[in-house]
Amino acid sequence: MATSLRIATFNLENLDDKADEKPTLAERTRIMRPMLARLRADVLVLQEVNGQEQGANRTLAALQTLLQGTPYAEFHIATTKTQEGKPYDERNLVVLSRHPILAVQQIKHDRAPKPSYRKVTAAPPEQAAVDVTWERPMLYVKLDLGGGRVLHLIDVHLKSKLPSDIPGQKVNQFMWRSASAWAEGSFLSTIKRVGQALEARIVIDEIFDAEPDAYIAICGDFNDDSHELALTAIRGPVEETGNPALTSRVMVPCENTVPQSSRYSLLHLGRGAMLDHVLVSRALLAFYRGTAIHNENLPDESGAFRTDANFPESDHAPVVAEFELP
């Protein structure tokens, strides 16, 4: 008898509970709680979950409020944490699982050291190279699926394509002093995004080294489409490595079975982009049954004069992939 396994990823877009925030958490919860219920996920992989200060502690109170009255409130939970063991102020990664959690590992520059770079357009010019660090860790969780089966799950939120800051080169938040500085900021963001992808791929290969037929899923907001560099690095297609012996290590985007016309998880100026993915190993792909992208009512926040205050839902669509394990 088959057992269903539904893995969903959802960028909640800065879920928070600030007193002066619009829309309020109550307004967001009213819209987003039914979205979570519709996923019927056994494993829910979240990004952009902000922390809330409660006295001397920082908790994920906004997330707890969102999950109230849903099955996810009783799920096992793993989150990113600071060195003090508290959630970050912003953009935590969270994994909620119906299945028991066997191990949790937070990874940032453990496999890929910080590269060094000297900014050439900074004002005043930098005299020496400085470290370039990723803005977020990844979260690696091992889940007990029963019957001796383990799911290796990696939650990622890669650097966006927004240019990184170049000292002295911004007039304001949105205006650059030169096209060269904008280009260098974009270059730095690419270093960060592809560097995170490299570290994720190293972790995946370590899992394969220990367990050639591992069930692996890497999920989250990749800020890249499947044909772009960061995601290609994580996928490891044989067409790029040129080595057929690595075929069993290719990671497969589940959205490939969704028609192209519906294959998008974010809208920008009316154009769809597939930035949120569930990629799985071939061993897990053997039990794959389908993917849904819940983008039917996805808002486009990129239009002129629009603000997030008008959109209580996230600007990312949730993605859910279903498997039937024997």
C-alpha positions as CSV (number, residue, x, y, z in Angstrom):
1,M,0.0,0.0,0.0
2,A,1.5,3.4,-1.1
3,T,2.1,6.2,1.4
4,S,1.6,9.8,0.1
5,L,4.4,12.3,0.7
6,R,3.7,15.9,-0.2
7,I,6.6,18.4,-0.1
8,A,5.7,22.1,-0.4
9,T,7.9,25.2,-0.5
10,F,6.6,28.7,0.2
11,N,8.3,32.1,0.5
12,L,6.0,33.9,3.0
13,E,7.5,37.3,2.1
14,N,8.7,38.8,5.4
15,L,6.1,37.3,7.7
16,D,6.1,39.6,10.7
17,D,3.9,41.2,13.4
18,K,5.0,44.8,13.7
19,A,2.5,47.2,15.3
20,D,2.7,49.7,12.4
21,E,2.8,47.2,9.6
22,K,0.4,47.2,6.8
23,P,-1.2,44.8,6.0
24,T,-1.4,43.6,9.6
25,L,-0.6,40.0,10.6
26,A,-4.3,39.4,11.1
27,E,-5.1,40.5,7.5
28,R,-2.3,38.4,6.1
29,T,-3.3,35.4,8.2
30,R,-6.9,35.6,6.9
31,I,-5.6,35.2,3.3
32,M,-2.6,32.9,3.8
33,R,-3.9,30.3,6.3
34,P,-6.3,28.8,3.7
35,M,-3.3,28.8,1.2
36,L,-1.4,26.6,3.6
37,A,-4.4,24.4,4.2
38,R,-4.7,23.8,0.5
39,L,-1.2,22.5,0.2
40,R,-2.0,19.5,2.5
41,A,1.8,19.2,2.9
42,D,3.5,16.5,4.9
43,V,6.7,18.6,4.8
44,L,6.4,22.4,4.6
45,V,9.5,24.3,3.7
46,L,9.3,28.0,4.4
47,Q,11.4,31.1,3.7
48,E,11.3,34.7,4.9
49,V,9.9,34.1,8.4
50,N,10.8,37.0,10.6
51,G,11.5,36.8,14.3
52,Q,9.7,38.8,17.0
53,E,11.2,40.3,20.2
54,Q,9.4,39.1,23.3
55,G,11.3,40.6,26.3
56,A,14.8,39.2,26.3
57,N,13.8,36.5,23.8
58,R,13.2,36.4,20.1
59,T,10.6,33.9,18.8
60,L,8.7,33.0,15.7
61,A,5.4,34.2,17.2
62,A,4.1,35.5,13.9
63,L,4.5,32.1,12.3
64,Q,2.9,30.4,15.3
65,T,-0.1,32.7,14.9
66,L,-0.3,31.9,11.2
67,L,-0.3,28.1,11.9
68,Q,-2.9,28.2,14.6
69,G,-5.8,25.9,13.8
70,T,-3.9,24.1,11.1
71,P,-2.2,20.6,11.2
72,Y,1.2,22.3,10.9
73,A,0.9,23.7,14.4
74,E,1.6,20.2,15.7
75,F,4.4,19.4,13.2
76,H,8.0,18.9,14.1
77,I,10.0,22.1,13.5
78,A,13.5,23.1,12.5
79,T,14.6,26.7,12.0
80,T,17.8,28.7,11.3
81,K,19.3,30.3,14.4
82,T,21.9,32.9,15.4
83,Q,25.0,31.9,17.4
84,E,23.0,32.7,20.5
85,G,20.4,30.1,19.6
86,K,17.7,32.6,18.7
87,P,15.8,33.1,15.4
88,Y,17.3,35.8,13.2
89,D,15.5,39.1,13.1
90,E,14.6,38.6,9.5
91,R,14.3,35.9,6.8
92,N,14.5,32.7,8.8
93,L,14.3,29.4,7.1
94,V,11.8,26.9,8.6
95,V,11.0,23.3,8.0
96,L,7.7,21.8,9.4
97,S,7.4,18.1,9.1
98,R,4.8,15.5,9.9
99,H,7.6,13.0,10.1
100,P,10.1,13.0,13.0
101,I,13.3,15.1,12.6
102,L,16.5,13.0,13.0
103,A,19.1,15.8,12.6
104,V,19.4,19.5,11.8
105,Q,22.4,21.3,10.4
106,Q,22.8,25.0,9.5
107,I,25.3,25.5,6.8
108,K,27.1,28.8,5.8
109,H,30.7,28.8,4.5
110,D,31.3,25.4,6.0
111,R,32.1,23.9,2.6
112,A,32.7,27.0,0.5
113,P,34.9,29.6,2.2
114,K,34.2,33.3,1.8
115,P,35.7,34.6,-1.4
116,S,37.7,37.9,-1.3
117,Y,37.0,40.8,-3.7
118,R,38.1,44.5,-4.0
119,K,35.3,46.8,-5.3
120,V,36.5,48.8,-8.2
121,T,33.7,51.5,-8.3
122,A,33.5,52.1,-4.6
123,A,33.9,55.8,-3.5
124,P,36.4,56.2,-2.0
125,P,38.1,53.2,-3.7
126,E,38.7,50.1,-1.6
127,Q,42.4,49.6,-1.0
128,A,42.3,45.9,-0.3
129,A,40.0,42.9,-1.0
130,V,37.4,42.1,1.7
131,D,35.4,38.9,2.3
132,V,32.2,38.4,0.4
133,T,29.7,36.5,2.6
134,W,26.4,34.9,1.9
135,E,23.5,36.7,3.4
136,R,21.7,33.6,4.6
137,P,22.6,30.0,5.7
138,M,20.9,26.9,4.3
139,L,19.0,24.5,6.5
140,Y,19.7,20.8,6.1
141,V,17.3,18.5,7.9
142,K,17.1,14.7,8.0
143,L,13.6,13.3,8.3
144,D,12.5,9.8,9.3
145,L,10.0,8.6,6.7
146,G,9.6,5.2,8.4
147,G,10.6,1.7,7.3
148,G,14.3,2.7,7.6
149,R,13.9,5.4,4.9
150,V,15.4,8.9,5.4
151,L,14.6,12.1,3.5
152,H,17.6,14.5,3.2
153,L,15.9,17.9,2.9
154,I,17.7,21.2,2.2
155,D,15.9,24.5,2.6
156,V,17.5,27.4,0.7
157,H,17.0,31.1,0.0
158,L,19.6,32.2,-2.5
159,K,20.6,35.8,-3.0
160,S,18.3,37.8,-5.2
161,K,19.3,39.5,-8.4
162,L,19.0,42.9,-6.8
163,P,22.5,44.6,-6.9
164,S,24.6,44.4,-3.7
165,D,25.5,47.8,-2.1
166,I,28.6,49.6,-3.4
167,P,29.8,52.3,-0.9
168,G,29.2,55.8,-2.1
169,Q,27.4,54.8,-5.3
170,K,23.7,55.1,-4.3
171,V,21.8,58.4,-4.5
172,N,18.9,56.7,-2.6
173,Q,17.5,53.2,-2.2
174,F,16.6,52.9,-5.8
175,M,19.0,55.3,-7.7
176,W,22.6,54.5,-8.7
177,R,25.2,57.2,-9.5
178,S,26.6,55.2,-12.4
179,A,25.8,52.2,-14.6
180,S,29.2,50.8,-13.8
181,A,28.5,50.7,-10.0
182,W,25.1,49.1,-10.7
183,A,26.9,46.5,-12.8
184,E,29.4,45.8,-10.1
185,G,26.6,45.4,-7.5
186,S,24.9,42.9,-9.8
187,F,28.2,41.1,-10.2
188,L,28.6,40.8,-6.4
189,S,25.0,39.5,-6.0
190,T,25.8,36.8,-8.6
191,I,28.9,35.8,-6.7
192,K,26.8,35.4,-3.6
193,R,24.0,33.5,-5.3
194,V,26.2,31.1,-7.2
195,G,28.5,30.7,-4.2
196,Q,25.5,29.5,-2.1
197,A,24.6,27.2,-5.0
198,L,28.1,25.7,-5.0
199,E,27.9,25.1,-1.2
200,A,24.5,23.4,-1.7
201,R,25.8,21.2,-4.5
202,I,28.8,20.1,-2.3
203,V,26.4,19.1,0.5
204,I,24.3,17.1,-2.1
205,D,27.4,15.3,-3.4
206,E,28.5,14.5,0.2
207,I,25.1,12.8,0.8
208,F,25.5,10.8,-2.5
209,D,29.0,9.8,-1.4
210,A,27.6,8.2,1.7
211,E,24.3,7.0,0.2
212,P,24.3,6.6,-3.6
213,D,20.5,6.0,-3.7
214,A,19.6,8.7,-1.2
215,Y,16.2,10.4,-1.1
216,I,17.1,14.1,-1.5
217,A,15.0,17.1,-1.9
218,I,16.3,20.7,-2.1
219,C,13.6,23.3,-1.9
220,G,13.1,27.0,-1.5
221,D,13.5,30.4,-3.2
222,F,16.4,30.0,-5.6
223,N,16.0,33.5,-7.2
224,D,16.9,31.7,-10.4
225,D,15.1,29.8,-13.2
226,S,16.0,26.2,-13.9
227,H,18.2,27.1,-16.9
228,E,20.2,29.8,-15.1
229,L,23.6,29.4,-13.6
230,A,22.8,28.9,-9.8
231,L,20.1,26.3,-10.4
232,T,22.2,24.6,-13.1
233,A,25.0,24.3,-10.6
234,I,22.7,22.6,-8.1
235,R,21.1,20.3,-10.7
236,G,24.5,19.1,-12.1
237,P,23.2,18.1,-15.5
238,V,25.3,15.6,-17.5
239,E,25.1,18.0,-20.5
240,E,27.3,20.3,-18.4
241,T,29.6,17.9,-16.6
242,G,30.1,15.8,-19.7
243,N,30.3,12.7,-17.4
244,P,27.6,10.0,-17.8
245,A,28.9,8.4,-14.6
246,L,27.3,11.3,-12.7
247,T,23.8,10.7,-14.2
248,S,22.5,9.2,-10.9
249,R,23.5,12.4,-9.1
250,V,21.5,14.8,-11.2
251,M,18.8,16.7,-9.2
252,V,15.5,17.1,-11.1
253,P,13.2,20.1,-11.0
254,C,9.7,18.7,-10.3
255,E,8.0,21.7,-12.1
256,N,9.2,20.2,-15.4
257,T,5.9,18.3,-15.5
258,V,3.8,21.6,-15.2
259,P,2.8,23.1,-18.6
260,Q,5.0,26.0,-19.6
261,S,2.1,28.4,-19.6
262,S,1.5,27.8,-15.9
263,R,5.1,27.3,-14.8
264,Y,5.8,30.5,-12.8
265,S,5.9,31.3,-9.1
266,L,6.4,35.1,-9.3
267,L,5.1,37.9,-11.5
268,H,7.2,40.9,-12.4
269,L,5.7,43.5,-14.7
270,G,3.2,40.9,-15.9
271,R,5.9,38.3,-16.8
272,G,6.0,35.0,-14.9
273,A,9.3,33.7,-13.5
274,M,9.9,30.3,-11.9
275,L,12.0,31.1,-8.8
276,D,10.7,28.6,-6.3
277,H,11.6,25.0,-6.8
278,V,11.4,21.5,-5.5
279,L,14.4,19.5,-6.9
280,V,14.7,15.8,-6.1
281,S,17.2,13.0,-6.6
282,R,16.4,10.2,-9.1
283,A,15.8,7.7,-6.3
284,L,13.0,9.9,-5.0
285,L,11.8,10.8,-8.5
286,A,10.9,7.1,-9.0
287,F,7.9,7.7,-6.8
288,Y,6.9,11.2,-8.2
289,R,3.3,11.8,-9.1
290,G,3.0,15.5,-9.9
291,T,3.5,19.1,-9.0
292,A,1.1,22.0,-8.5
293,I,2.0,25.7,-8.5
294,H,-0.7,27.7,-6.7
295,N,-0.3,30.8,-8.8
296,E,-4.0,31.4,-9.8
297,N,-4.3,34.6,-7.8
298,L,-0.7,35.6,-7.6
299,P,-0.3,39.4,-7.2
300,D,2.2,41.5,-9.3
301,E,3.8,44.0,-6.9
302,S,6.1,45.4,-9.5
303,G,3.7,47.9,-11.1
304,A,4.2,51.6,-10.8
305,F,3.3,53.1,-7.4
306,R,2.3,49.8,-5.9
307,T,3.3,48.8,-2.4
308,D,3.2,45.6,-0.4
309,A,0.4,47.2,1.8
310,N,-2.0,46.4,-1.0
311,F,-1.2,42.7,-1.0
312,P,-1.7,40.7,2.2
313,E,-0.6,37.5,0.5
314,S,3.0,36.7,-0.5
315,D,4.3,37.7,-3.9
316,H,5.6,34.1,-4.3
317,A,3.3,31.2,-5.1
318,P,3.6,28.0,-3.1
319,V,4.8,24.9,-5.0
320,V,3.9,21.4,-3.9
321,A,5.2,18.1,-5.2
322,E,3.6,14.8,-4.4
323,F,5.2,11.3,-4.2
324,E,3.8,7.9,-3.4
325,L,6.2,5.8,-1.4
326,P,5.8,2.0,-1.4
